[in-house]
Amino acid sequence: MRAILTVIGKDQVGIIAGVSTQLAELKINILDVSQTIMSGYFTMMMMLDLSNAEVNFDEIKQALAKKGEALQVQIKIQREEIFQSMHSL
């Protein structure tokens, strides 16, 4: 299964490292990534492959939300098919 991850928050050192380390611990592969800084705010979008993850989607979602709190950023994850249906006409 593939998923889309978004991260938004005030820019600071360690956001990419924290998120990517959490994903590696969950055995989630990063397929693509785009990030930018806009007026001091960090934004990142990732395409992820969850096929090797050893926990279910809800546990992944909870772990990433907890990591977001620790990093003081908002982390959201959606299944690719839901993301696509929400962003297509």
PDB file of N, CA, C and O in Angstrom:
ATOM      1  N   MET A   1       0.839  -1.176   0.000  1.00  0.00           N
ATOM      2  CA  MET A   1       0.000   0.000   0.000  1.00  0.00           C
ATOM      3  C   MET A   1       0.887   1.244   0.000  1.00  0.00           C
ATOM      4  O   MET A   1       1.951   1.270   0.620  1.00  0.00           O
ATOM      5  N   ARG A   2       0.422   2.275  -0.712  1.00  0.00           N
ATOM      6  CA  ARG A   2       1.142   3.542  -0.727  1.00  0.00           C
ATOM      7  C   ARG A   2       0.327   4.592   0.014  1.00  0.00           C
ATOM      8  O   ARG A   2      -0.898   4.507   0.104  1.00  0.00           O
ATOM      9  N   ALA A   3       1.043   5.589   0.543  1.00  0.00           N
ATOM     10  CA  ALA A   3       0.387   6.653   1.298  1.00  0.00           C
ATOM     11  C   ALA A   3       1.098   7.971   1.047  1.00  0.00           C
ATOM     12  O   ALA A   3       2.254   8.008   0.625  1.00  0.00           O
ATOM     13  N   ILE A   4       0.374   9.058   1.321  1.00  0.00           N
ATOM     14  CA  ILE A   4       0.909  10.404   1.209  1.00  0.00           C
ATOM     15  C   ILE A   4       1.044  10.969   2.619  1.00  0.00           C
ATOM     16  O   ILE A   4       0.103  10.929   3.411  1.00  0.00           O
ATOM     17  N   LEU A   5       2.227  11.496   2.918  1.00  0.00           N
ATOM     18  CA  LEU A   5       2.502  12.095   4.219  1.00  0.00           C
ATOM     19  C   LEU A   5       2.756  13.583   4.020  1.00  0.00           C
ATOM     20  O   LEU A   5       3.488  13.972   3.110  1.00  0.00           O
ATOM     21  N   THR A   6       2.158  14.417   4.866  1.00  0.00           N
ATOM     22  CA  THR A   6       2.438  15.849   4.838  1.00  0.00           C
ATOM     23  C   THR A   6       2.924  16.289   6.211  1.00  0.00           C
ATOM     24  O   THR A   6       2.462  15.801   7.242  1.00  0.00           O
ATOM     25  N   VAL A   7       3.868  17.223   6.194  1.00  0.00           N
ATOM     26  CA  VAL A   7       4.420  17.787   7.422  1.00  0.00           C
ATOM     27  C   VAL A   7       4.409  19.303   7.274  1.00  0.00           C
ATOM     28  O   VAL A   7       4.901  19.840   6.281  1.00  0.00           O
ATOM     29  N   ILE A   8       3.851  19.985   8.257  1.00  0.00           N
ATOM     30  CA  ILE A   8       3.792  21.448   8.233  1.00  0.00           C
ATOM     31  C   ILE A   8       4.105  21.964   9.632  1.00  0.00           C
ATOM     32  O   ILE A   8       3.607  21.438  10.627  1.00  0.00           O
ATOM     33  N   GLY A   9       4.938  23.002   9.695  1.00  0.00           N
ATOM     34  CA  GLY A   9       5.229  23.617  10.989  1.00  0.00           C
ATOM     35  C   GLY A   9       6.310  24.662  10.877  1.00  0.00           C
ATOM     36  O   GLY A   9       6.872  24.881   9.803  1.00  0.00           O
ATOM     37  N   LYS A  10       6.599  25.305  11.985  1.00  0.00           N
ATOM     38  CA  LYS A  10       7.654  26.307  12.030  1.00  0.00           C
ATOM     39  C   LYS A  10       8.983  25.618  11.754  1.00  0.00           C
ATOM     40  O   LYS A  10       9.273  24.564  12.319  1.00  0.00           O
ATOM     41  N   ASP A  11       9.785  26.214  10.886  1.00  0.00           N
ATOM     42  CA  ASP A  11      11.058  25.608  10.511  1.00  0.00           C
ATOM     43  C   ASP A  11      11.995  25.511  11.711  1.00  0.00           C
ATOM     44  O   ASP A  11      12.095  26.433  12.522  1.00  0.00           O
ATOM     45  N   GLN A  12      12.678  24.373  11.803  1.00  0.00           N
ATOM     46  CA  GLN A  12      13.675  24.152  12.851  1.00  0.00           C
ATOM     47  C   GLN A  12      14.580  23.002  12.427  1.00  0.00           C
ATOM     48  O   GLN A  12      14.245  22.231  11.527  1.00  0.00           O
ATOM     49  N   VAL A  13      15.699  22.900  13.070  1.00  0.00           N
ATOM     50  CA  VAL A  13      16.649  21.823  12.791  1.00  0.00           C
ATOM     51  C   VAL A  13      16.047  20.486  13.221  1.00  0.00           C
ATOM     52  O   VAL A  13      15.454  20.387  14.295  1.00  0.00           O
ATOM     53  N   GLY A  14      16.200  19.453  12.381  1.00  0.00           N
ATOM     54  CA  GLY A  14      15.860  18.093  12.774  1.00  0.00           C
ATOM     55  C   GLY A  14      14.519  17.550  12.313  1.00  0.00           C
ATOM     56  O   GLY A  14      14.189  16.402  12.612  1.00  0.00           O
ATOM     57  N   ILE A  15      13.736  18.346  11.593  1.00  0.00           N
ATOM     58  CA  ILE A  15      12.419  17.849  11.174  1.00  0.00           C
ATOM     59  C   ILE A  15      12.566  16.673  10.213  1.00  0.00           C
ATOM     60  O   ILE A  15      11.976  15.616  10.434  1.00  0.00           O
ATOM     61  N   ILE A  16      13.344  16.846   9.154  1.00  0.00           N
ATOM     62  CA  ILE A  16      13.504  15.766   8.170  1.00  0.00           C
ATOM     63  C   ILE A  16      14.129  14.540   8.830  1.00  0.00           C
ATOM     64  O   ILE A  16      13.693  13.415   8.587  1.00  0.00           O
ATOM     65  N   ALA A  17      15.135  14.750   9.654  1.00  0.00           N
ATOM     66  CA  ALA A  17      15.788  13.632  10.342  1.00  0.00           C
ATOM     67  C   ALA A  17      14.805  12.896  11.245  1.00  0.00           C
ATOM     68  O   ALA A  17      14.775  11.665  11.259  1.00  0.00           O
ATOM     69  N   GLY A  18      14.009  13.637  11.993  1.00  0.00           N
ATOM     70  CA  GLY A  18      13.052  13.016  12.908  1.00  0.00           C
ATOM     71  C   GLY A  18      11.990  12.210  12.188  1.00  0.00           C
ATOM     72  O   GLY A  18      11.667  11.090  12.584  1.00  0.00           O
ATOM     73  N   VAL A  19      11.448  12.790  11.127  1.00  0.00           N
ATOM     74  CA  VAL A  19      10.399  12.097  10.368  1.00  0.00           C
ATOM     75  C   VAL A  19      10.969  10.871   9.667  1.00  0.00           C
ATOM     76  O   VAL A  19      10.380   9.793   9.737  1.00  0.00           O
ATOM     77  N   SER A  20      12.104  11.021   8.994  1.00  0.00           N
ATOM     78  CA  SER A  20      12.663   9.888   8.246  1.00  0.00           C
ATOM     79  C   SER A  20      13.129   8.771   9.179  1.00  0.00           C
ATOM     80  O   SER A  20      13.020   7.596   8.829  1.00  0.00           O
ATOM     81  N   THR A  21      13.641   9.115  10.349  1.00  0.00           N
ATOM     82  CA  THR A  21      14.023   8.091  11.326  1.00  0.00           C
ATOM     83  C   THR A  21      12.797   7.319  11.803  1.00  0.00           C
ATOM     84  O   THR A  21      12.833   6.093  11.911  1.00  0.00           O
ATOM     85  N   GLN A  22      11.712   8.037  12.086  1.00  0.00           N
ATOM     86  CA  GLN A  22      10.468   7.373  12.510  1.00  0.00           C
ATOM     87  C   GLN A  22       9.962   6.435  11.420  1.00  0.00           C
ATOM     88  O   GLN A  22       9.543   5.314  11.709  1.00  0.00           O
ATOM     89  N   LEU A  23       9.999   6.888  10.173  1.00  0.00           N
ATOM     90  CA  LEU A  23       9.556   6.041   9.061  1.00  0.00           C
ATOM     91  C   LEU A  23      10.426   4.791   8.947  1.00  0.00           C
ATOM     92  O   LEU A  23       9.907   3.694   8.738  1.00  0.00           O
ATOM     93  N   ALA A  24      11.736   4.946   9.080  1.00  0.00           N
ATOM     94  CA  ALA A  24      12.645   3.796   9.007  1.00  0.00           C
ATOM     95  C   ALA A  24      12.350   2.797  10.124  1.00  0.00           C
ATOM     96  O   ALA A  24      12.362   1.587   9.897  1.00  0.00           O
ATOM     97  N   GLU A  25      12.087   3.300  11.325  1.00  0.00           N
ATOM     98  CA  GLU A  25      11.761   2.416  12.449  1.00  0.00           C
ATOM     99  C   GLU A  25      10.472   1.640  12.193  1.00  0.00           C
ATOM    100  O   GLU A  25      10.312   0.517  12.671  1.00  0.00           O
ATOM    101  N   LEU A  26       9.558   2.239  11.438  1.00  0.00           N
ATOM    102  CA  LEU A  26       8.296   1.576  11.094  1.00  0.00           C
ATOM    103  C   LEU A  26       8.417   0.710   9.836  1.00  0.00           C
ATOM    104  O   LEU A  26       7.441   0.101   9.399  1.00  0.00           O
ATOM    105  N   LYS A  27       9.626   0.661   9.258  1.00  0.00           N
ATOM    106  CA  LYS A  27       9.911  -0.100   8.033  1.00  0.00           C
ATOM    107  C   LYS A  27       9.092   0.417   6.845  1.00  0.00           C
ATOM    108  O   LYS A  27       8.568  -0.355   6.043  1.00  0.00           O
ATOM    109  N   ILE A  28       9.002   1.747   6.763  1.00  0.00           N
ATOM    110  CA  ILE A  28       8.293   2.423   5.677  1.00  0.00           C
ATOM    111  C   ILE A  28       9.323   3.054   4.756  1.00  0.00           C
ATOM    112  O   ILE A  28      10.218   3.770   5.205  1.00  0.00           O
ATOM    113  N   ASN A  29       9.188   2.781   3.465  1.00  0.00           N
ATOM    114  CA  ASN A  29      10.125   3.298   2.473  1.00  0.00           C
ATOM    115  C   ASN A  29       9.620   4.616   1.894  1.00  0.00           C
ATOM    116  O   ASN A  29       8.437   4.752   1.579  1.00  0.00           O
ATOM    117  N   ILE A  30      10.523   5.582   1.755  1.00  0.00           N
ATOM    118  CA  ILE A  30      10.199   6.865   1.131  1.00  0.00           C
ATOM    119  C   ILE A  30      10.434   6.724  -0.368  1.00  0.00           C
ATOM    120  O   ILE A  30      11.557   6.463  -0.801  1.00  0.00           O
ATOM    121  N   LEU A  31       9.377   6.895  -1.162  1.00  0.00           N
ATOM    122  CA  LEU A  31       9.471   6.778  -2.617  1.00  0.00           C
ATOM    123  C   LEU A  31       9.787   8.110  -3.278  1.00  0.00           C
ATOM    124  O   LEU A  31      10.504   8.157  -4.278  1.00  0.00           O
ATOM    125  N   ASP A  32       9.257   9.187  -2.727  1.00  0.00           N
ATOM    126  CA  ASP A  32       9.464  10.520  -3.297  1.00  0.00           C
ATOM    127  C   ASP A  32       9.268  11.537  -2.185  1.00  0.00           C
ATOM    128  O   ASP A  32       8.511  11.304  -1.243  1.00  0.00           O
ATOM    129  N   VAL A  33       9.957  12.665  -2.301  1.00  0.00           N
ATOM    130  CA  VAL A  33       9.836  13.708  -1.281  1.00  0.00           C
ATOM    131  C   VAL A  33       9.992  15.077  -1.920  1.00  0.00           C
ATOM    132  O   VAL A  33      10.792  15.270  -2.835  1.00  0.00           O
ATOM    133  N   SER A  34       9.214  16.015  -1.420  1.00  0.00           N
ATOM    134  CA  SER A  34       9.312  17.408  -1.831  1.00  0.00           C
ATOM    135  C   SER A  34       9.170  18.251  -0.576  1.00  0.00           C
ATOM    136  O   SER A  34       8.248  18.039   0.212  1.00  0.00           O
ATOM    137  N   GLN A  35      10.069  19.202  -0.382  1.00  0.00           N
ATOM    138  CA  GLN A  35       9.966  20.063   0.795  1.00  0.00           C
ATOM    139  C   GLN A  35      10.429  21.465   0.451  1.00  0.00           C
ATOM    140  O   GLN A  35      11.231  21.671  -0.459  1.00  0.00           O
ATOM    141  N   THR A  36       9.909  22.414   1.194  1.00  0.00           N
ATOM    142  CA  THR A  36      10.292  23.805   1.004  1.00  0.00           C
ATOM    143  C   THR A  36      10.080  24.567   2.305  1.00  0.00           C
ATOM    144  O   THR A  36       9.376  24.117   3.208  1.00  0.00           O
ATOM    145  N   ILE A  37      10.708  25.727   2.371  1.00  0.00           N
ATOM    146  CA  ILE A  37      10.512  26.646   3.485  1.00  0.00           C
ATOM    147  C   ILE A  37       9.808  27.871   2.918  1.00  0.00           C
ATOM    148  O   ILE A  37      10.293  28.482   1.965  1.00  0.00           O
ATOM    149  N   MET A  38       8.666  28.232   3.499  1.00  0.00           N
ATOM    150  CA  MET A  38       7.911  29.405   3.046  1.00  0.00           C
ATOM    151  C   MET A  38       7.701  30.336   4.233  1.00  0.00           C
ATOM    152  O   MET A  38       6.981  30.003   5.174  1.00  0.00           O
ATOM    153  N   SER A  39       8.333  31.506   4.182  1.00  0.00           N
ATOM    154  CA  SER A  39       8.189  32.518   5.246  1.00  0.00           C
ATOM    155  C   SER A  39       8.432  31.931   6.635  1.00  0.00           C
ATOM    156  O   SER A  39       7.699  32.225   7.580  1.00  0.00           O
ATOM    157  N   GLY A  40       9.466  31.100   6.748  1.00  0.00           N
ATOM    158  CA  GLY A  40       9.814  30.522   8.038  1.00  0.00           C
ATOM    159  C   GLY A  40       9.035  29.278   8.419  1.00  0.00           C
ATOM    160  O   GLY A  40       9.222  28.738   9.509  1.00  0.00           O
ATOM    161  N   TYR A  41       8.155  28.814   7.525  1.00  0.00           N
ATOM    162  CA  TYR A  41       7.389  27.597   7.787  1.00  0.00           C
ATOM    163  C   TYR A  41       7.863  26.465   6.889  1.00  0.00           C
ATOM    164  O   TYR A  41       8.035  26.632   5.681  1.00  0.00           O
ATOM    165  N   PHE A  42       8.068  25.320   7.506  1.00  0.00           N
ATOM    166  CA  PHE A  42       8.528  24.115   6.827  1.00  0.00           C
ATOM    167  C   PHE A  42       7.317  23.371   6.279  1.00  0.00           C
ATOM    168  O   PHE A  42       6.334  23.173   6.992  1.00  0.00           O
ATOM    169  N   THR A  43       7.384  22.960   5.016  1.00  0.00           N
ATOM    170  CA  THR A  43       6.342  22.114   4.430  1.00  0.00           C
ATOM    171  C   THR A  43       7.013  20.960   3.696  1.00  0.00           C
ATOM    172  O   THR A  43       8.009  21.157   2.999  1.00  0.00           O
ATOM    173  N   MET A  44       6.474  19.774   3.850  1.00  0.00           N
ATOM    174  CA  MET A  44       7.043  18.602   3.183  1.00  0.00           C
ATOM    175  C   MET A  44       5.916  17.648   2.811  1.00  0.00           C
ATOM    176  O   MET A  44       4.947  17.476   3.551  1.00  0.00           O
ATOM    177  N   MET A  45       6.073  17.038   1.647  1.00  0.00           N
ATOM    178  CA  MET A  45       5.144  16.000   1.200  1.00  0.00           C
ATOM    179  C   MET A  45       5.979  14.792   0.790  1.00  0.00           C
ATOM    180  O   MET A  45       6.992  14.934   0.105  1.00  0.00           O
ATOM    181  N   MET A  46       5.555  13.613   1.207  1.00  0.00           N
ATOM    182  CA  MET A  46       6.253  12.375   0.868  1.00  0.00           C
ATOM    183  C   MET A  46       5.277  11.353   0.304  1.00  0.00           C
ATOM    184  O   MET A  46       4.134  11.256   0.752  1.00  0.00           O
ATOM    185  N   MET A  47       5.736  10.597  -0.677  1.00  0.00           N
ATOM    186  CA  MET A  47       5.022   9.409  -1.153  1.00  0.00           C
ATOM    187  C   MET A  47       5.719   8.231  -0.473  1.00  0.00           C
ATOM    188  O   MET A  47       6.939   8.094  -0.555  1.00  0.00           O
ATOM    189  N   LEU A  48       4.947   7.392   0.189  1.00  0.00           N
ATOM    190  CA  LEU A  48       5.498   6.300   0.986  1.00  0.00           C
ATOM    191  C   LEU A  48       5.005   4.941   0.515  1.00  0.00           C
ATOM    192  O   LEU A  48       3.895   4.811  -0.003  1.00  0.00           O
ATOM    193  N   ASP A  49       5.849   3.929   0.703  1.00  0.00           N
ATOM    194  CA  ASP A  49       5.484   2.535   0.456  1.00  0.00           C
ATOM    195  C   ASP A  49       5.379   1.847   1.815  1.00  0.00           C
ATOM    196  O   ASP A  49       6.377   1.700   2.521  1.00  0.00           O
ATOM    197  N   LEU A  50       4.176   1.431   2.174  1.00  0.00           N
ATOM    198  CA  LEU A  50       3.931   0.811   3.475  1.00  0.00           C
ATOM    199  C   LEU A  50       3.916  -0.714   3.412  1.00  0.00           C
ATOM    200  O   LEU A  50       3.572  -1.360   4.402  1.00  0.00           O
ATOM    201  N   SER A  51       4.275  -1.298   2.286  1.00  0.00           N
ATOM    202  CA  SER A  51       4.121  -2.745   2.111  1.00  0.00           C
ATOM    203  C   SER A  51       4.977  -3.577   3.068  1.00  0.00           C
ATOM    204  O   SER A  51       4.637  -4.731   3.329  1.00  0.00           O
ATOM    205  N   ASN A  52       6.075  -3.034   3.598  1.00  0.00           N
ATOM    206  CA  ASN A  52       6.915  -3.786   4.534  1.00  0.00           C
ATOM    207  C   ASN A  52       6.665  -3.417   5.992  1.00  0.00           C
ATOM    208  O   ASN A  52       7.310  -3.959   6.889  1.00  0.00           O
ATOM    209  N   ALA A  53       5.737  -2.503   6.231  1.00  0.00           N
ATOM    210  CA  ALA A  53       5.443  -2.080   7.608  1.00  0.00           C
ATOM    211  C   ALA A  53       4.926  -3.266   8.414  1.00  0.00           C
ATOM    212  O   ALA A  53       4.157  -4.087   7.915  1.00  0.00           O
ATOM    213  N   GLU A  54       5.359  -3.338   9.661  1.00  0.00           N
ATOM    214  CA  GLU A  54       4.985  -4.460  10.518  1.00  0.00           C
ATOM    215  C   GLU A  54       3.822  -4.130  11.451  1.00  0.00           C
ATOM    216  O   GLU A  54       3.416  -4.965  12.260  1.00  0.00           O
ATOM    217  N   VAL A  55       3.287  -2.913  11.339  1.00  0.00           N
ATOM    218  CA  VAL A  55       2.123  -2.520  12.138  1.00  0.00           C
ATOM    219  C   VAL A  55       1.038  -2.023  11.188  1.00  0.00           C
ATOM    220  O   VAL A  55       1.315  -1.730  10.025  1.00  0.00           O
ATOM    221  N   ASN A  56      -0.195  -1.928  11.681  1.00  0.00           N
ATOM    222  CA  ASN A  56      -1.295  -1.512  10.808  1.00  0.00           C
ATOM    223  C   ASN A  56      -1.307   0.008  10.599  1.00  0.00           C
ATOM    224  O   ASN A  56      -0.562   0.743  11.247  1.00  0.00           O
ATOM    225  N   PHE A  57      -2.162   0.457   9.687  1.00  0.00           N
ATOM    226  CA  PHE A  57      -2.197   1.866   9.302  1.00  0.00           C
ATOM    227  C   PHE A  57      -2.527   2.778  10.482  1.00  0.00           C
ATOM    228  O   PHE A  57      -1.940   3.853  10.612  1.00  0.00           O
ATOM    229  N   ASP A  58      -3.448   2.370  11.335  1.00  0.00           N
ATOM    230  CA  ASP A  58      -3.816   3.198  12.489  1.00  0.00           C
ATOM    231  C   ASP A  58      -2.644   3.379  13.451  1.00  0.00           C
ATOM    232  O   ASP A  58      -2.459   4.460  14.009  1.00  0.00           O
ATOM    233  N   GLU A  59      -1.854   2.323  13.646  1.00  0.00           N
ATOM    234  CA  GLU A  59      -0.674   2.427  14.510  1.00  0.00           C
ATOM    235  C   GLU A  59       0.380   3.339  13.885  1.00  0.00           C
ATOM    236  O   GLU A  59       1.053   4.090  14.592  1.00  0.00           O
ATOM    237  N   ILE A  60       0.522   3.274  12.568  1.00  0.00           N
ATOM    238  CA  ILE A  60       1.445   4.168  11.859  1.00  0.00           C
ATOM    239  C   ILE A  60       0.997   5.613  12.055  1.00  0.00           C
ATOM    240  O   ILE A  60       1.805   6.487  12.369  1.00  0.00           O
ATOM    241  N   LYS A  61      -0.282   5.849  11.868  1.00  0.00           N
ATOM    242  CA  LYS A  61      -0.858   7.191  12.014  1.00  0.00           C
ATOM    243  C   LYS A  61      -0.605   7.738  13.423  1.00  0.00           C
ATOM    244  O   LYS A  61      -0.226   8.898  13.584  1.00  0.00           O
ATOM    245  N   GLN A  62      -0.817   6.902  14.431  1.00  0.00           N
ATOM    246  CA  GLN A  62      -0.597   7.317  15.822  1.00  0.00           C
ATOM    247  C   GLN A  62       0.876   7.611  16.098  1.00  0.00           C
ATOM    248  O   GLN A  62       1.200   8.604  16.750  1.00  0.00           O
ATOM    249  N   ALA A  63       1.765   6.753  15.606  1.00  0.00           N
ATOM    250  CA  ALA A  63       3.200   6.954  15.824  1.00  0.00           C
ATOM    251  C   ALA A  63       3.670   8.257  15.183  1.00  0.00           C
ATOM    252  O   ALA A  63       4.478   8.985  15.761  1.00  0.00           O
ATOM    253  N   LEU A  64       3.161   8.546  13.986  1.00  0.00           N
ATOM    254  CA  LEU A  64       3.562   9.772  13.298  1.00  0.00           C
ATOM    255  C   LEU A  64       2.972  11.011  13.970  1.00  0.00           C
ATOM    256  O   LEU A  64       3.630  12.050  14.027  1.00  0.00           O
ATOM    257  N   ALA A  65       1.756  10.918  14.473  1.00  0.00           N
ATOM    258  CA  ALA A  65       1.164  12.045  15.204  1.00  0.00           C
ATOM    259  C   ALA A  65       1.978  12.344  16.466  1.00  0.00           C
ATOM    260  O   ALA A  65       2.211  13.505  16.803  1.00  0.00           O
ATOM    261  N   LYS A  66       2.403  11.292  17.153  1.00  0.00           N
ATOM    262  CA  LYS A  66       3.227  11.456  18.355  1.00  0.00           C
ATOM    263  C   LYS A  66       4.571  12.091  18.001  1.00  0.00           C
ATOM    264  O   LYS A  66       5.051  12.969  18.718  1.00  0.00           O
ATOM    265  N   LYS A  67       5.176  11.651  16.904  1.00  0.00           N
ATOM    266  CA  LYS A  67       6.442  12.236  16.457  1.00  0.00           C
ATOM    267  C   LYS A  67       6.242  13.704  16.101  1.00  0.00           C
ATOM    268  O   LYS A  67       7.102  14.536  16.392  1.00  0.00           O
ATOM    269  N   GLY A  68       5.113  14.026  15.474  1.00  0.00           N
ATOM    270  CA  GLY A  68       4.804  15.412  15.147  1.00  0.00           C
ATOM    271  C   GLY A  68       4.736  16.288  16.389  1.00  0.00           C
ATOM    272  O   GLY A  68       5.243  17.410  16.394  1.00  0.00           O
ATOM    273  N   GLU A  69       4.109  15.774  17.440  1.00  0.00           N
ATOM    274  CA  GLU A  69       4.046  16.519  18.702  1.00  0.00           C
ATOM    275  C   GLU A  69       5.446  16.766  19.241  1.00  0.00           C
ATOM    276  O   GLU A  69       5.755  17.870  19.690  1.00  0.00           O
ATOM    277  N   ALA A  70       6.289  15.748  19.200  1.00  0.00           N
ATOM    278  CA  ALA A  70       7.656  15.883  19.699  1.00  0.00           C
ATOM    279  C   ALA A  70       8.453  16.906  18.890  1.00  0.00           C
ATOM    280  O   ALA A  70       9.273  17.640  19.442  1.00  0.00           O
ATOM    281  N   LEU A  71       8.208  16.950  17.585  1.00  0.00           N
ATOM    282  CA  LEU A  71       8.924  17.884  16.706  1.00  0.00           C
ATOM    283  C   LEU A  71       8.224  19.239  16.597  1.00  0.00           C
ATOM    284  O   LEU A  71       8.742  20.158  15.962  1.00  0.00           O
ATOM    285  N   GLN A  72       7.066  19.363  17.205  1.00  0.00           N
ATOM    286  CA  GLN A  72       6.247  20.585  17.152  1.00  0.00           C
ATOM    287  C   GLN A  72       5.847  20.940  15.721  1.00  0.00           C
ATOM    288  O   GLN A  72       5.898  22.099  15.308  1.00  0.00           O
ATOM    289  N   VAL A  73       5.447  19.902  14.975  1.00  0.00           N
ATOM    290  CA  VAL A  73       4.924  20.061  13.614  1.00  0.00           C
ATOM    291  C   VAL A  73       3.662  19.209  13.495  1.00  0.00           C
ATOM    292  O   VAL A  73       3.396  18.348  14.334  1.00  0.00           O
ATOM    293  N   GLN A  74       2.899  19.461  12.449  1.00  0.00           N
ATOM    294  CA  GLN A  74       1.704  18.663  12.177  1.00  0.00           C
ATOM    295  C   GLN A  74       2.054  17.629  11.108  1.00  0.00           C
ATOM    296  O   GLN A  74       2.477  17.986  10.008  1.00  0.00           O
ATOM    297  N   ILE A  75       1.880  16.362  11.431  1.00  0.00           N
ATOM    298  CA  ILE A  75       2.134  15.280  10.482  1.00  0.00           C
ATOM    299  C   ILE A  75       0.811  14.581  10.197  1.00  0.00           C
ATOM    300  O   ILE A  75       0.117  14.136  11.111  1.00  0.00           O
ATOM    301  N   LYS A  76       0.476  14.494   8.916  1.00  0.00           N
ATOM    302  CA  LYS A  76      -0.751  13.812   8.476  1.00  0.00           C
ATOM    303  C   LYS A  76      -0.369  12.745   7.461  1.00  0.00           C
ATOM    304  O   LYS A  76       0.535  12.948   6.650  1.00  0.00           O
ATOM    305  N   ILE A  77      -1.054  11.613   7.506  1.00  0.00           N
ATOM    306  CA  ILE A  77      -0.836  10.550   6.529  1.00  0.00           C
ATOM    307  C   ILE A  77      -2.195  10.073   6.025  1.00  0.00           C
ATOM    308  O   ILE A  77      -3.142   9.915   6.796  1.00  0.00           O
ATOM    309  N   GLN A  78      -2.270   9.848   4.716  1.00  0.00           N
ATOM    310  CA  GLN A  78      -3.494   9.339   4.084  1.00  0.00           C
ATOM    311  C   GLN A  78      -3.123   8.249   3.102  1.00  0.00           C
ATOM    312  O   GLN A  78      -2.072   8.300   2.462  1.00  0.00           O
ATOM    313  N   ARG A  79      -3.989   7.271   2.989  1.00  0.00           N
ATOM    314  CA  ARG A  79      -3.804   6.267   1.945  1.00  0.00           C
ATOM    315  C   ARG A  79      -3.837   6.970   0.595  1.00  0.00           C
ATOM    316  O   ARG A  79      -4.589   7.927   0.407  1.00  0.00           O
ATOM    317  N   GLU A  80      -3.028   6.501  -0.337  1.00  0.00           N
ATOM    318  CA  GLU A  80      -2.919   7.152  -1.644  1.00  0.00           C
ATOM    319  C   GLU A  80      -4.267   7.272  -2.343  1.00  0.00           C
ATOM    320  O   GLU A  80      -4.568   8.316  -2.923  1.00  0.00           O
ATOM    321  N   GLU A  81      -5.080   6.228  -2.300  1.00  0.00           N
ATOM    322  CA  GLU A  81      -6.354   6.270  -3.023  1.00  0.00           C
ATOM    323  C   GLU A  81      -7.301   7.328  -2.449  1.00  0.00           C
ATOM    324  O   GLU A  81      -8.060   7.945  -3.197  1.00  0.00           O
ATOM    325  N   ILE A  82      -7.265   7.539  -1.147  1.00  0.00           N
ATOM    326  CA  ILE A  82      -8.098   8.580  -0.535  1.00  0.00           C
ATOM    327  C   ILE A  82      -7.580   9.957  -0.929  1.00  0.00           C
ATOM    328  O   ILE A  82      -8.359  10.845  -1.276  1.00  0.00           O
ATOM    329  N   PHE A  83      -6.265  10.130  -0.875  1.00  0.00           N
ATOM    330  CA  PHE A  83      -5.665  11.402  -1.280  1.00  0.00           C
ATOM    331  C   PHE A  83      -6.021  11.720  -2.728  1.00  0.00           C
ATOM    332  O   PHE A  83      -6.405  12.847  -3.042  1.00  0.00           O
ATOM    333  N   GLN A  84      -5.893  10.727  -3.613  1.00  0.00           N
ATOM    334  CA  GLN A  84      -6.190  10.936  -5.034  1.00  0.00           C
ATOM    335  C   GLN A  84      -7.652  11.313  -5.245  1.00  0.00           C
ATOM    336  O   GLN A  84      -7.949  12.213  -6.031  1.00  0.00           O
ATOM    337  N   SER A  85      -8.563  10.641  -4.558  1.00  0.00           N
ATOM    338  CA  SER A  85      -9.984  10.940  -4.750  1.00  0.00           C
ATOM    339  C   SER A  85     -10.348  12.319  -4.216  1.00  0.00           C
ATOM    340  O   SER A  85     -11.269  12.953  -4.731  1.00  0.00           O
ATOM    341  N   MET A  86      -9.652  12.789  -3.207  1.00  0.00           N
ATOM    342  CA  MET A  86      -9.916  14.111  -2.654  1.00  0.00           C
ATOM    343  C   MET A  86      -9.355  15.231  -3.530  1.00  0.00           C
ATOM    344  O   MET A  86      -9.823  16.368  -3.464  1.00  0.00           O
ATOM    345  N   HIS A  87      -8.352  14.910  -4.350  1.00  0.00           N
ATOM    346  CA  HIS A  87      -7.667  15.935  -5.130  1.00  0.00           C
ATOM    347  C   HIS A  87      -7.813  15.755  -6.634  1.00  0.00           C
ATOM    348  O   HIS A  87      -6.954  16.195  -7.398  1.00  0.00           O
ATOM    349  N   SER A  88      -8.881  15.119  -7.057  1.00  0.00           N
ATOM    350  CA  SER A  88      -9.135  14.985  -8.495  1.00  0.00           C
ATOM    351  C   SER A  88     -10.585  15.342  -8.787  1.00  0.00           C
ATOM    352  O   SER A  88     -11.459  15.235  -7.926  1.00  0.00           O
ATOM    353  N   LEU A  89     -10.815  15.765 -10.008  1.00  0.00           N
ATOM    354  CA  LEU A  89     -12.169  16.155 -10.425  1.00  0.00           C
ATOM    355  C   LEU A  89     -12.848  15.022 -11.148  1.00  0.00           C
ATOM    356  O   LEU A  89     -13.995  15.160 -11.574  1.00  0.00           O
TER     357      LEU A  89
END
